[in-house]
């Protein structure tokens, strides 16, 4: 029985995602990459987006997969709340820009941009590589405020709480920021 417990524990540890290594309070690595909004490709710059307000940067494994579709729908449904808080939302995966042009129309519903990280440079800089399958991003969400500081991170392959958690982090930051 002990043998089966140990095997089960080992299997669980291999399949569990690694936690994001970038700490709250750390400087967010800057990046510029190709992105798509409403099926139109453009150049996304984190530094430029942060000049307008906070950025919710979320990594997802692959466009058009069940969990990533759920997450994209959730972000699209909540985009008005993000805009009310002054935030930009950007999703990042390893997918090429042609695939993201389609994903940005269908699953993101033309509401927010998704960016291509085909060489995984951005994923590596944010420690968002899925340990169990390194060709994909782990599902990690960051909230980054102007000045480039990370104020929140959340890692969970289940897409259900990424939107609620990042919205709450933004609300808390807005309250604290506006009270200063």
C-alpha positions in Angstrom: 0.0 0.0 0.0 2.8 2.4 0.9 4.4 1.7 -2.5 1.2 2.8 -4.3 0.9 5.9 -2.1 4.5 6.9 -3.0 3.9 6.3 -6.7 0.7 8.4 -6.5 2.6 11.2 -4.7 5.4 11.2 -7.2 2.9 11.3 -10.1 1.1 14.2 -8.5 4.3 16.2 -8.1 5.3 15.6 -11.7 1.9 16.8 -13.0 1.6 19.8 -10.8 2.6 23.1 -12.3 5.6 24.9 -10.9 4.9 28.2 -9.1 5.8 31.4 -10.8 9.2 32.5 -9.7 8.8 36.2 -10.1 8.0 37.6 -6.7 5.5 40.2 -5.8 7.4 43.5 -5.7 9.8 42.4 -8.4 10.4 44.3 -11.6 8.5 42.9 -14.5 10.7 42.0 -17.5 10.0 44.4 -20.3 9.1 42.9 -23.7 7.9 43.9 -27.2 6.2 41.2 -29.4 3.7 40.6 -32.1 0.1 40.6 -30.8 -3.4 40.4 -32.3 -6.6 42.3 -31.4 -9.7 41.5 -33.4 -7.7 39.6 -36.0 -5.3 42.4 -36.7 -1.6 42.0 -35.9 0.3 44.8 -34.2 3.4 45.4 -32.0 2.7 45.2 -28.3 5.1 46.9 -25.9 4.7 46.3 -22.2 6.5 49.6 -21.4 4.0 51.5 -23.7 1.0 49.8 -22.1 2.2 50.6 -18.6 2.3 54.3 -19.5 -1.6 54.0 -19.8 -2.1 52.1 -16.5 -1.8 48.7 -15.0 -1.4 45.6 -17.2 -2.8 42.1 -16.5 -0.4 39.8 -18.2 -1.6 36.2 -18.4 0.1 33.2 -19.9 -1.9 30.3 -21.2 -0.8 27.0 -22.8 -2.4 27.1 -26.3 -5.1 28.8 -28.2 -8.3 26.8 -29.0 -7.8 24.3 -26.1 -10.7 23.9 -23.7 -9.2 25.6 -20.6 -7.7 28.4 -22.7 -11.0 29.0 -24.4 -12.8 29.2 -21.0 -10.2 31.7 -19.8 -10.3 33.8 -22.9 -14.1 34.0 -22.6 -13.8 35.0 -19.0 -11.4 37.8 -19.7 -13.5 39.0 -22.6 -16.7 39.0 -20.5 -14.9 41.0 -17.8 -13.1 43.5 -20.1 -15.4 46.4 -19.1 -14.4 45.9 -15.4 -10.7 45.9 -16.4 -11.2 49.1 -18.4 -13.0 50.7 -15.5 -9.9 50.0 -13.4 -7.7 51.5 -16.1 -6.1 48.2 -16.9 -4.9 46.6 -20.2 -5.3 42.8 -20.6 -2.8 40.8 -22.7 -2.6 37.0 -23.0 0.6 35.3 -24.1 1.2 31.8 -25.6 3.7 30.1 -27.8 1.1 30.2 -30.7 2.1 31.9 -34.0 0.5 35.2 -34.9 -1.7 33.6 -37.7 -3.4 31.3 -35.1 -3.7 34.2 -32.6 -5.4 36.4 -35.3 -8.2 33.8 -35.4 -8.2 33.2 -31.6 -8.4 37.0 -30.9 -11.6 37.2 -33.0 -13.4 34.0 -31.9 -12.4 33.2 -28.3 -11.2 36.7 -27.1 -14.2 38.2 -28.9 -12.2 41.1 -30.2 -12.1 42.5 -26.6 -8.4 42.2 -25.7 -5.1 41.3 -27.3 -3.2 38.1 -27.3 0.6 37.9 -28.1 2.9 35.4 -29.7 5.9 34.1 -27.8 7.0 31.5 -30.4 10.5 31.4 -29.1 9.4 31.4 -25.4 11.6 34.3 -24.4 8.8 36.1 -22.6 7.6 32.9 -20.9 11.2 32.2 -19.7 11.7 35.7 -18.4 8.4 35.4 -16.4 9.1 31.7 -15.4 5.9 30.7 -17.0 7.0 27.5 -18.8 4.8 24.5 -18.0 7.2 22.1 -16.3 5.3 19.0 -17.2 5.2 20.0 -20.9 7.8 22.7 -21.6 6.7 23.5 -25.1 3.7 25.3 -23.5 3.2 28.1 -21.1 2.0 27.5 -17.6 -1.3 29.3 -16.7 0.1 32.2 -14.8 -1.5 35.7 -14.3 0.4 38.8 -13.2 -0.8 42.2 -12.4 1.9 44.8 -13.2 1.5 48.5 -12.3 3.0 51.6 -13.9 6.7 51.7 -13.1 6.9 48.0 -13.9 6.3 46.5 -10.4 4.5 43.1 -10.0 1.8 43.5 -7.4 0.1 40.1 -7.9 0.7 36.7 -9.4 -1.5 33.6 -9.6 -0.6 30.2 -10.9 -3.2 27.5 -11.5 -3.9 25.4 -14.6 -7.6 25.7 -13.7 -8.7 28.9 -15.5 -11.6 29.6 -13.1 -10.1 32.1 -10.7 -7.6 34.1 -12.9 -10.1 36.8 -13.8 -11.7 37.2 -10.3 -8.3 37.2 -8.6 -6.6 39.7 -11.0 -9.7 42.0 -10.7 -9.5 41.9 -7.0 -5.8 42.7 -7.0 -6.5 45.7 -9.3 -9.3 46.9 -7.0 -7.1 46.7 -4.0 -4.2 48.5 -5.7 -6.6 51.2 -7.0 -7.9 51.9 -3.5 -4.4 52.1 -2.1 -3.0 54.1 -5.0 -5.9 56.6 -4.9 -5.7 57.1 -1.2 -2.0 58.2 -1.4 
